[in-house]
Amino acid sequence: MDSAGRRRGTDTVQRLLRTWLSLNNALILSSSAIVTGIMAHFIRKYHARGTHVIFQEVIAVVTLFLYLFAVFAPALKGYRGYLLPLNLALSYLWLTSLIFSSQDYSGHRCHYHSPAYIGHCRLKHAVQAFNILGL
């Protein structure tokens, strides 16, 4: 195979990887938008909220803001993966958020935790599911 053929193969692989990265970033963006909406609803409507709700909201909002740009970054020719350290840091924060939501909402504890005694277990379980996708 000549060098032009290898170059075309490499370009195709890079294009596929950049497309996959954009789709992955879009999935994280949509997950953070959903978590932001649900947590904002809890914060606005209920005064008895805990630190876990605030932490999850902050992580989701920061991710939402940063991934608005990260979705389009792989489309740029000069992009060389500069957002990888940020992605790693946010992954650990999303893991912490998942741990908090699992502690609060798993099993029969859903009714009694953040915000307490309001029910809405479906929304709380949705937060837990989208925390997994945010990783």
Secondary structure as the mmCIF struct_conf table of DSSP 4:
data_model
#
loop_
_struct_conf.conf_type_id
_struct_conf.id
_struct_conf.beg_label_comp_id
_struct_conf.beg_label_asym_id
_struct_conf.beg_label_seq_id
_struct_conf.end_label_comp_id
_struct_conf.end_label_asym_id
_struct_conf.end_label_seq_id
HELX_RH_AL_P HELX_RH_AL_P1 SER A 3 LYS A 45
BEND BEND1 HIS A 47 HIS A 47
HELX_RH_AL_P HELX_RH_AL_P2 THR A 51 ALA A 70
TURN_TY1_P TURN_TY1_P1 VAL A 71 PHE A 72
HELX_RH_3T_P HELX_RH_3T_P1 ALA A 73 ALA A 75
BEND BEND2 LEU A 76 LEU A 76
TURN_TY1_P TURN_TY1_P2 LYS A 77 GLY A 78
BEND BEND3 GLY A 81 GLY A 81
TURN_TY1_P TURN_TY1_P3 TYR A 82 LEU A 83
HELX_RH_AL_P HELX_RH_AL_P3 LEU A 84 TYR A 105
BEND BEND4 SER A 106 SER A 106
HELX_RH_3T_P HELX_RH_3T_P2 GLY A 107 TYR A 112
BEND BEND5 HIS A 113 PRO A 115
TURN_TY1_P TURN_TY1_P4 ALA A 116 TYR A 117
HELX_RH_AL_P HELX_RH_AL_P4 CYS A 121 GLY A 134
#
